[in-house]
Amino acid sequence: MLGLLITLIIAIVIGMIGSAIAPGGMPGGILGAMLAGLVGAWIGHGLFGSVGPVIADFAIIPAIIGAAIFVFLLTLISRGLRSAT
């Protein structure tokens, strides 16, 4: 149970850092940051592997880069949907 809590806290921190890097920002507050952190860790691991320090099974540097990519892609999609209507 404690491991899950630590994982979620690290995901929130990674998501907030990734959201601060990417233009537009992640909507949804803490839940959006958590989603960006979890998906960003998955994207970053797929692109870069486990490079750099690892905390709570997250490779920090690839996770932050992946979260920034995820937030940037969501921003592009939401702008495209707004302009299409």
KEKE-3310 file (N, C-alpha, C; in steps of 0.2 Angstrom, whole numbers, plus 5000, padded with zeros to 4 digits):
npx = (5004:5010:5019:5012:5007:5018:5022:5012:5013:5026:5023:5014:5023:5032:5023:5019:5031:5034:5022:5025:5036:5031:5023:5007:5002:4995:4978:4967:4972:4979:4975:4976:4990:4995:4991:4998:5011:5011:5008:5018:5030:5029:5029:5042:5050:5048:5054:5067:5072:5079:5087:5097:5094:5083:5068:5056:5053:5053:5061:5068:5073:5069:5055:5051:5053:5045:5033:5032:5031:5019:5010:5012:5007:4994:4990:4991:4981:4969:4969:4967:4954:4946:4947:4941:4928)
npy = (4994:5006:5007:5010:5022:5030:5028:5035:5048:5052:5051:5062:5072:5071:5073:5086:5093:5090:5096:5109:5111:5109:5119:5126:5118:5105:5101:5098:5098:5090:5077:5077:5079:5068:5058:5063:5060:5046:5041:5048:5042:5030:5033:5039:5029:5020:5027:5031:5022:5016:5027:5037:5042:5032:5032:5025:5015:5023:5030:5044:5055:5051:5050:5063:5069:5062:5065:5078:5078:5071:5080:5091:5085:5083:5096:5100:5092:5096:5110:5108:5102:5112:5122:5116:5116)
npz = (5000:5004:4994:4983:4986:4986:4973:4966:4971:4966:4953:4952:4954:4944:4933:4936:4934:4920:4915:4917:4909:4896:4884:4886:4897:4908:4910:4923:4936:4951:4948:4934:4933:4938:4929:4918:4923:4924:4911:4905:4910:4905:4891:4890:4895:4884:4874:4878:4887:4903:4908:4919:4936:4946:4954:4964:4954:4943:4930:4931:4922:4908:4911:4914:4902:4894:4900:4897:4883:4882:4887:4878:4867:4870:4871:4858:4852:4859:4855:4841:4841:4846:4836:4826:4829)
capx = (5000:5014:5023:5007:5006:5024:5022:5007:5016:5032:5020:5011:5028:5034:5018:5019:5037:5032:5017:5029:5041:5028:5018:4999:5000:4990:4972:4965:4976:4983:4974:4979:4997:4996:4990:5004:5017:5011:5009:5024:5035:5028:5032:5049:5054:5048:5059:5074:5074:5080:5093:5097:5091:5077:5065:5050:5052:5052:5067:5066:5074:5065:5048:5049:5053:5039:5027:5032:5029:5012:5006:5012:5002:4987:4988:4990:4974:4964:4968:4964:4947:4943:4947:4937:4921)
capy = (5000:5012:5008:5013:5029:5033:5029:5040:5055:5053:5052:5068:5077:5071:5076:5094:5096:5090:5101:5116:5112:5110:5124:5125:5115:5100:5102:5093:5098:5084:5071:5077:5079:5061:5055:5064:5057:5039:5040:5051:5037:5024:5035:5040:5022:5017:5031:5032:5016:5017:5031:5041:5040:5028:5032:5021:5012:5028:5033:5051:5060:5049:5051:5070:5071:5059:5069:5085:5076:5069:5087:5094:5082:5084:5103:5101:5089:5101:5116:5106:5101:5119:5125:5112:5117)
capz = (5000:5004:4988:4978:4988:4984:4966:4964:4973:4961:4946:4952:4954:4937:4929:4937:4930:4913:4913:4918:4903:4890:4883:4887:4903:4909:4914:4928:4943:4953:4944:4927:4933:4940:4923:4914:4925:4923:4904:4903:4912:4900:4884:4891:4895:4878:4869:4881:4892:4910:4909:4924:4942:4946:4961:4964:4948:4938:4928:4932:4916:4903:4913:4914:4895:4891:4902:4893:4876:4882:4888:4872:4862:4872:4870:4851:4851:4861:4850:4835:4842:4847:4830:4821:4830)
cpx = (5004:5018:5018:5007:5012:5025:5018:5010:5022:5028:5017:5017:5031:5029:5018:5025:5036:5027:5020:5033:5037:5023:5011:4998:4995:4984:4971:4968:4980:4982:4977:4987:4999:4996:4996:5010:5017:5012:5015:5030:5034:5031:5039:5053:5054:5053:5066:5077:5075:5086:5092:5095:5084:5074:5058:5048:5051:5059:5066:5067:5069:5057:5046:5049:5047:5033:5026:5029:5021:5008:5006:5007:4995:4985:4987:4983:4969:4963:4965:4956:4943:4942:4943:4930:4919)
cpy = (5006:5013:5011:5020:5033:5034:5034:5047:5056:5054:5059:5073:5077:5074:5084:5097:5096:5095:5108:5117:5113:5116:5122:5122:5110:5102:5097:5093:5092:5078:5071:5077:5071:5057:5056:5061:5050:5038:5043:5046:5032:5027:5036:5034:5019:5020:5030:5026:5019:5021:5036:5038:5037:5029:5029:5018:5017:5030:5040:5055:5058:5050:5058:5072:5068:5062:5075:5083:5074:5076:5091:5091:5083:5091:5104:5098:5094:5107:5114:5105:5107:5122:5122:5113:5124)
cpz = (5000:4998:4983:4979:4985:4976:4963:4966:4968:4954:4946:4951:4947:4932:4930:4933:4923:4911:4913:4912:4897:4889:4883:4894:4903:4913:4919:4935:4944:4949:4937:4927:4935:4933:4918:4916:4924:4916:4902:4904:4907:4893:4885:4891:4888:4873:4872:4885:4899:4911:4915:4931:4942:4954:4960:4957:4942:4936:4927:4925:4910:4905:4912:4906:4892:4894:4898:4886:4877:4883:4882:4867:4864:4871:4862:4849:4853:4857:4844:4836:4843:4841:4825:4823:4828)
residu = (MET:LEU:GLY:LEU:LEU:ILE:THR:LEU:ILE:ILE:ALA:ILE:VAL:ILE:GLY:MET:ILE:GLY:SER:ALA:ILE:ALA:PRO:GLY:GLY:MET:PRO:GLY:GLY:ILE:LEU:GLY:ALA:MET:LEU:ALA:GLY:LEU:VAL:GLY:ALA:TRP:ILE:GLY:HIS:GLY:LEU:PHE:GLY:SER:VAL:GLY:PRO:VAL:ILE:ALA:ASP:PHE:ALA:ILE:ILE:PRO:ALA:ILE:ILE:GLY:ALA:ALA:ILE:PHE:VAL:PHE:LEU:LEU:THR:LEU:ILE:SER:ARG:GLY:LEU:ARG:SER:ALA:THR)
# end
